[in-house]
Amino acid sequence: MDLGELMRHQVENDSYVRWSTKYNTYVDLGKWITSKLDEPGYNKIQIGSDVMKYILEQMESTKDIRDNTEMGKKMKELENVKRRWTIKKNRQSYR
């Protein structure tokens, strides 16, 4: 396998992982909403705020997983470098 083919496989794999993660996230959210609405006596007016609370809980859980892996730590470090660079660039444009 040559380098070009290897890179194409990597891009395909990355695209599939992104797609499947998004898809499974929406499937799980749909199942969660359905189970909430099917609960006897559940106040359906509350679903909007419950969905937001659930999403925020899931995001926090995901952040914990990211922050406890070597790749996640490295990506967070790169995000911080990018953020500092953007702030510095914006300050210079105001001068």
C-alpha positions as CSV (number, residue, x, y, z in Angstrom):
1,M,0.0,0.0,0.0
2,D,1.5,3.3,-1.0
3,L,1.4,6.5,1.1
4,G,-1.5,8.1,-1.0
5,E,-3.6,5.0,-0.5
6,L,-2.8,4.9,3.2
7,M,-3.9,8.5,3.6
8,R,-7.1,7.9,1.7
9,H,-7.9,5.0,4.0
10,Q,-7.2,7.2,7.0
11,V,-9.5,10.0,5.7
12,E,-12.2,7.4,5.0
13,N,-11.9,6.0,8.5
14,D,-12.0,9.4,10.1
15,S,-15.1,10.3,8.1
16,Y,-16.8,7.1,9.0
17,V,-16.0,7.6,12.7
18,R,-17.4,11.2,12.6
19,W,-20.5,10.0,10.8
20,S,-21.2,7.0,13.0
21,T,-20.6,9.0,16.2
22,K,-23.1,11.7,15.1
23,Y,-25.6,9.2,13.9
24,N,-25.4,7.1,17.2
25,T,-25.7,10.3,19.2
26,Y,-29.0,11.2,17.6
27,V,-30.3,7.7,17.8
28,D,-29.5,7.6,21.5
29,L,-31.1,11.0,22.1
30,G,-34.2,9.9,20.2
31,K,-34.5,6.8,22.4
32,W,-34.0,8.8,25.5
33,I,-36.7,11.3,24.5
34,T,-39.1,8.5,23.7
35,S,-38.5,6.8,27.0
36,K,-39.1,10.1,28.9
37,L,-42.3,10.7,27.1
38,D,-43.5,7.2,27.7
39,E,-43.0,7.5,31.5
40,P,-46.4,7.4,33.2
41,G,-47.3,10.8,34.7
42,Y,-44.4,12.6,32.9
43,N,-45.1,16.3,32.4
44,K,-44.6,16.6,28.6
45,I,-44.3,20.4,28.8
46,Q,-41.0,19.8,30.6
47,I,-39.4,17.9,27.7
48,G,-37.4,20.9,26.3
49,S,-35.6,21.6,29.6
50,D,-35.1,17.9,30.3
51,V,-33.5,17.4,26.8
52,M,-31.1,20.3,27.4
53,K,-30.2,19.0,30.8
54,Y,-29.5,15.6,29.3
55,I,-27.4,17.0,26.5
56,L,-25.3,19.1,29.0
57,E,-24.8,16.0,31.2
58,Q,-23.7,13.9,28.1
59,M,-21.3,16.7,27.0
60,E,-19.7,16.8,30.5
61,S,-19.3,13.0,30.5
62,T,-17.7,13.2,27.0
63,K,-15.4,16.0,28.2
64,D,-14.3,13.7,31.1
65,I,-13.4,10.9,28.7
66,R,-11.6,13.3,26.4
67,D,-9.6,14.8,29.2
68,N,-8.4,11.4,30.5
69,T,-6.9,10.1,27.2
70,E,-3.5,11.0,25.9
71,M,-5.0,12.1,22.5
72,G,-7.6,14.2,24.3
73,K,-5.0,15.9,26.4
74,K,-2.9,16.7,23.3
75,M,-6.0,18.0,21.4
76,K,-7.0,20.2,24.4
77,E,-3.4,21.6,24.5
78,L,-3.6,22.4,20.8
79,E,-7.1,24.1,21.2
80,N,-5.6,26.3,24.0
81,V,-2.7,27.3,21.7
82,K,-5.1,28.1,18.9
83,R,-7.3,30.1,21.4
84,R,-4.3,32.1,22.6
85,W,-3.2,32.8,19.1
86,T,-6.7,34.0,18.1
87,I,-6.9,36.3,21.1
88,K,-3.5,37.7,20.3
89,K,-4.4,38.2,16.7
90,N,-7.7,40.0,17.6
91,R,-5.9,42.3,20.0
92,Q,-3.4,43.3,17.3
93,S,-6.2,44.1,14.8
94,Y,-7.8,46.5,17.3
95,R,-4.6,48.6,17.6
